[in-house]
Amino acid sequence: MKNHTRHFLLGALALLFSLQNKGQYYYRDLVSHQENLEKFSRLKKARVVSSTVTSYEQNGAPSEGFSLRQQCNPGYTQVRTIMEVPFSGRMSMTNYYTTDGLLYRTTDSGYQTYTAYEYGYDSAQRLVRIVQRVQASGEKSVTTETHRWEYDERGFPLRMIRLKGQGDSSEVKLVTDEAGRVLEEFTLTNGTPGEKTYYYYDDAGRLTDIVRYQARAGKLVADMMFDYDEHGRIKQRITLDQGTRAQTTWIILYNEQGLVAEEKCYDTQKKLVGRMAYQYVFRK
């Protein structure tokens, strides 16, 4: 498989299965979770039964060995995604939702592992707990990690307690502004602050940049950048590899129902690497 093809499909995996950089707990746990709920709400509102995604190479040819299918159950309490890629095999993920549209469980199998996530909420429907359980294929032992989110009296995220197994724990602290936007995130280890992650916003309060200090460069460097369309939807997502500094840009186009119609991927030189086209079947 050509390198650009592998790079493109790995990027697709990152978007579709929410694989994010180390750290960024606020983004991974709270922001991405809210994006998931909004995406599911649009699927339900549009009465989507199923969807398929076709991947195309930079020359326009379909990506060999790639398939992605998504199915909603009749009651819109489950969404199952099945993806096959030539270098990783078959992966499946099922999201389970309450009748109110809250995600309460995710199961994910692939890469010879089985992962289950459980989500808990408070009376204001704020996410307060994520429990992750991972079991490798053929192994009896299960690795557990729990994230417990706390909010201040104004309802703004305050901190997260991260528990690994039965003993190891750490605290992730957040700094917010008067509007409740998270500006900084850092981990406390034995009372000592670790590397900071910074979050920046546009005038409308939408997240535009996730930034960390890179010692090798001697300056703040963005991990991710976002741009939005006139409806407030993400139209461009840029990710930067902290090691190689390679840049991947995803341009996202929507159909009239507000569902993703196409995603185009560009490399550091702004050359097209590939694209993904979405097709939907609607309930009558």
Secondary structure, 3 states (H helix, E strand, C coil): CCHHHHHHHHHHHHHHCCCCCCCCHHHHHHHHHHHHHHHHHHHHHCCEEEEEEEEEECCCCECCCCEEEEEECCCCCEEEEEEEECCCEEEEEEEEECCCCCEEEEEEEECCEEEEEEEEECCCCCEEEEEEEEEECCCCCCEEEEEEEEECCCCCEEEEEEEECCCEEEEEEEEECCCCCEEEEEEEECCEEEEEEEEEECCCCCEEEEEEEECCCCEEEEEEEEEECCCCCEEEEEEECCCCCCEEEEEEEECCCCCEEEEEEECCCCCEEEEEEEEEEECC
